[in-house]
Amino acid sequence: MLELFRFPGGVKPASHKQASSGSPIVRAPLPKRLVVPFRQSATGPATIQVAAGDKVLKGQLIGRAEGPFGAAVHAPTSGTVLAIESCPLPHPSGLAAPCAIIEPDGEERWIDLIPLDPFTTEVDALRTRIRDAGIVGLGGAAFPSHVKTKASIDTLIINGAECEPWITCDDRLMRERADQIVAGARILGRLMGAKRIVFGVEDNKPEAALALRNALGECDSHSCQVTAVPTLYPAGGEKQLIRVLTGIEIPYGKLGPDFGVQCFNISTAYAVARAVLHGEPLISRIITLAGNYAQPGNFEVLIGTPMESLLPLGQPKADTDRMVMGGPMMGFALPDLGVPVVKATNCLLAMSPALFPPPPPEMPCIRCGACTRACPVVLQPHQLYWYARSKNFGKTQEYHLFDCIECGCCAFVCPSRIPLVDYYRFAKSEIRAREKEKVAADQARERHEFRQFREEREKAEKAAKLAAKAAETKAKLAQEDTAKIAAAQARAHPEESNESTKEGA
């Protein structure tokens, strides 16, 4: 029996998972158009490999992974590329980025799929397959997964906690496709030399835990095991789950592999299995439709599907006033429902005044300390709030602002209903912007100083050349003057010149 530990803080919001967790996963219908962003990972966009008018097959590479942290992008179905243009992305800023607009032909014609044997194929080839399949962290971070597999570890943790309210896509995936999840976990374990694999599942998902145990079968209980962890938000945070299962506290600036442990999401492990065992790139994912829907549930949706085309599946009720991508704790309201599903999308939450009443007016902080007690990273949220509000960004950094994981526990328990996370995000963005401006200013100063140095050097070189030329001219003139004087003297005293000539003879 694995000994469990506890991370500090945390909250227990109502889960609201029953409505969507009871229905099996349904494949979403093919939309009329797909909008596939070339930026699907947290580390940068892929290099575009198609042009308007091109015919593509399902799974065809349309964005090549570049650099060590790149992640590939693929066509979710067969069809025609109508255009490559900038489109809004599902992001709080509403920023746009290059996307491939694909019109499906309805034939769903795949590329040639090449499976690999996960236990005889070289680990470098497996890692390349994961990279070329475009697999990123599907728990929300969207960090390229092949990079994380380069670590050498003792313990691999597969994160099935899914702690945020309303979201059940990982729960259903574990119930229905546990064998593929286990297969993906074993592949990841081989890549990193893990001595044991631990599946962490919150104890409010007994069916999912049972399905994983059945899929493990005869696996040695010392090397592979499913462990139920207490239901406490944010137990699904990577560092929090590592703390619960191993007792290891990962400090800010350090990563799990520094302590011999690595963590992957359940959906990521499933995607790895599909890529290696079946040759399928990551072109779809499971998404929860929850909240103010008449028909909540979980759907397998192609990457690039416009969010608005998912609404008929869940049938939002008439009083729905906004849509949120993600859960109520860490999600954000979508400014435009025409934005596409991306690899980081796990939930489309319909909100209404009845289910999610508008927050009351923000009141002054009373320094009650509730936020500090709830913080799972052991920060002082009230201090961060005061300094962020007063724009004293230096102090926010002294109080470890960037340790904040923006889980929302502090705002959840705040009796003054202060949107604390909004202040932290504002401070972080301002600090990043100022650091970017400082870097740009330093580069501009260096360019200016180098230009001044170059101009002074060129001026000195030019002056030296002019001085050398003047000296040469002066010497030449002096030599000519000497010759002229000698000639004049010879003309003035020819007899002396003759005598000197005779003496010389």
Secondary structure, 3 states (H helix, E strand, C coil): CCCCCCCCCCECCCCCCHHHHCCCCEECCCCCCEEEECCCECCECCEECCCCCCEECECCEEEECCCCCCCCEECCCCEEEEEEEEEECCCCCCCEEEEEEEEECCCCCECCCCCCCCCCCCHHHHHHHHHHCCCECCCCCCCEHHHHCCCCCCEEEEEECCCCCCCCHHHHHHHHCHHHHHHHHHHHHHHHCCCEEEEEEECCCHHHHHHHHHHHCCCCCCCEEEEEECCCECCCCHHHHHHHHHCCCCCCCCCHHHHCEEEEEHHHHHHHHHHHHCCCCCCEEEEEEEECECCCEEEEEECCCEHHHHHHHHCECCCCCEEEECCCCCCEECCCCCCECCCCCCEEEEECCCCCCCCCCCCCCCCCCHHHHHCCCCCCHHHHHHHHHCCCHHHHHHCCHHHCCCCCHHHHHCCCCCCHHHHHHHHHHHHHHHHHHHHHHHHHHHHHHHHHHHHHHHHHHHHHHHHHHHHHHHHHHHHHHHHHHHHHHHHHCHHHHHHHHHHHC
